[in-house]
């Protein structure tokens, strides 16, 4: 009997599946657990319409979480993303209404986002200021600008054509999913298949190595934060289409979800540890969490608290596995 | 020694005798001077690196070897002096400038990125690209494989650096420098972390590079390397050039004599010390993971014991292990007859105090007042009732400031505004308040001006006169000779030997540290 057990335990297939179990990240376990719990407590969760909803809602978050991953890999942080995204929806809506052109509106929003991203990067790189403080400052600036530009209200009356970017589809796939997929591919290529990607890991892992390779740390940092701005500009297109206008607090606090998704995805805040695939899972974890609690009619205050708990749980699981 | 096997590598097949090679140096440093605040690190040093030659750089800790190499590779900019490449003056202001000149450096502190693969680390910033401008991963891995094979390193090039051992990291660092096809290669103690097999491999590679006409500057602390590899030897002392000679023209003893004899101001003179009392610290055969091996030593009350050795020989690790900051894998430590439990709190409670090398990070809360810092470790002792009494605290602070002659405007001055010497006194005072009987000093005079150094020595003297015991880690040989009653010398993370008072001399310390004779 004992011999038989040992035989099973040492068989290759058994060991292989054990290794597979171990290789699955904390985020994947968490996602599976959340899906299981929500499908048990609310019958609506597993419906096709709801799952589609989870994915759609996740696209904007992914657009922020992907560049946030790169920023955190450099041991940085961008707290200004949510406020900047809100500002960009207002800019997009105002310019679109004034000019009648969606392209001009989008260009203006993208420009605003790039300028703000460059400001973050320049302050952090050139003056060696802590990212936390710099982006906290630009958060305030962007929020204030948005409120002034929108006069504190929703900017309504944007072109109906804009709605396609949220509700339309191409080849049977929803437009926001196309956008998210394209950005994911682009950033994936950037991080793993260009020289720039290596710099991102080195910015967090060993800046001395960059200097000795003759690469400018300051310029590399600037580009990383500008990439964050560019993605916020793209997300503004989706967000404006979704709410059918601009709103100065449309994305308030979304940077919290983005940072949470990155953390749940296993990207550490030190030494350039982590990567993009975990972030995709992290976005799904945060998205499912929010969606499930919505279905249970939980107020957003409870949702924020729940996301916070999930982040800590995911980090704890990864830390515990790291030790074992 | 097993190292003798290296001799099988033949250097005699070189084209031409390198010792008569007086062609224009590939790279030449002339009259390089470099100041750091309070220190003249390099004082008009010249060095010529010729193709096909290994130029050994030797000198005590702090002689200026590493600073010179950092000037050469653009990490530091010289205050004065000239750098010539192929006889023409050039500017080397950044690492990029040095690379253009074909200088590659194998660093001692690893310039590696933990979460990039081995291949990506080797080619960081120089990744091979395909037609689309994307990284050609297949080619990069192939090239990296070839580099590792050359070094006999059997590692998957896709592995992350994180998780490699120190020796493997050092080998990757070497592969990285080799991959740059440099004309001038700088090696800063490359074998310090390597095992014998890897060292052998590295020496083979160096022999190959010599044949290809590469110029090499090689910093070493091992005499056997100097004579096995070196064509020329340059000795530095106190940032000054002492001599450059052909390796065959000097004996190890002559080199040691050239290295020692730093000039120091000597206002401090050892007075008579009381006869040593009971054994206070008894370290029995301790080892710690990846740091020290089988270290035994004793310190008696009323005694100053030196712990000497070259940088990286494991001195600080011994102090950390004794104080319980690092876990022991074997052996035991007794303090005043009681076994230590391996926690800094326990060590402190028994009466041990560590005065760390980086006092600003580890020894002081710089923004807090002098008084706060003085009482930091002794609060429990001073206030048994656990209630803080500002009047009593102030009184105690003032008493210690007087006792230690700390120069400060008052007890409420922020500690960061004090000079290095006075900050050091605050750290000592902190342990006095805590009732410490054994003081472990790690480089007590680092970054302290000459006058204050002497005062620190007097202070250490006072401590032992009052019956305390002192274990003093120091890189400065002269300091150990002048201050200590006897000394242990570390080499390769073991105790290489013990020198009693009548044997204590700079030459003897250095001989043990470099393990010859």
Boltz contact constraints between the chains, C-beta under 6 A:
constraints:
  - contact:
      token1: [A, 193]
      token2: [B, 134]
      max_distance: 6.0
  - contact:
      token1: [A, 193]
      token2: [B, 135]
      max_distance: 6.0
  - contact:
      token1: [A, 195]
      token2: [B, 127]
      max_distance: 6.0
  - contact:
      token1: [A, 198]
      token2: [B, 120]
      max_distance: 6.0
  - contact:
      token1: [A, 198]
      token2: [B, 124]
      max_distance: 6.0
  - contact:
      token1: [A, 201]
      token2: [B, 113]
      max_distance: 6.0
  - contact:
      token1: [A, 201]
      token2: [B, 115]
      max_distance: 6.0
  - contact:
      token1: [A, 201]
      token2: [B, 116]
      max_distance: 6.0
  - contact:
      token1: [A, 202]
      token2: [B, 113]
      max_distance: 6.0
  - contact:
      token1: [A, 205]
      token2: [B, 113]
      max_distance: 6.0
  - contact:
      token1: [A, 205]
      token2: [B, 114]
      max_distance: 6.0
  - contact:
      token1: [A, 205]
      token2: [B, 115]
      max_distance: 6.0
  - contact:
      token1: [A, 206]
      token2: [B, 113]
      max_distance: 6.0
  - contact:
      token1: [A, 208]
      token2: [B, 111]
      max_distance: 6.0
  - contact:
      token1: [A, 209]
      token2: [B, 111]
      max_distance: 6.0
  - contact:
      token1: [A, 209]
      token2: [B, 113]
      max_distance: 6.0
  - contact:
      token1: [A, 211]
      token2: [B, 95]
      max_distance: 6.0
  - contact:
      token1: [A, 212]
      token2: [B, 95]
      max_distance: 6.0
  - contact:
      token1: [A, 212]
      token2: [B, 111]
      max_distance: 6.0
  - contact:
      token1: [A, 213]
      token2: [B, 124]
      max_distance: 6.0
  - contact:
      token1: [A, 213]
      token2: [B, 125]
      max_distance: 6.0
  - contact:
      token1: [A, 214]
      token2: [B, 95]
      max_distance: 6.0
  - contact:
      token1: [A, 214]
      token2: [B, 96]
      max_distance: 6.0
  - contact:
      token1: [A, 214]
      token2: [B, 99]
      max_distance: 6.0
  - contact:
      token1: [A, 215]
      token2: [B, 125]
      max_distance: 6.0
  - contact:
      token1: [A, 271]
      token2: [B, 114]
      max_distance: 6.0
  - contact:
      token1: [A, 272]
      token2: [B, 115]
      max_distance: 6.0
  - contact:
      token1: [A, 273]
      token2: [B, 115]
      max_distance: 6.0
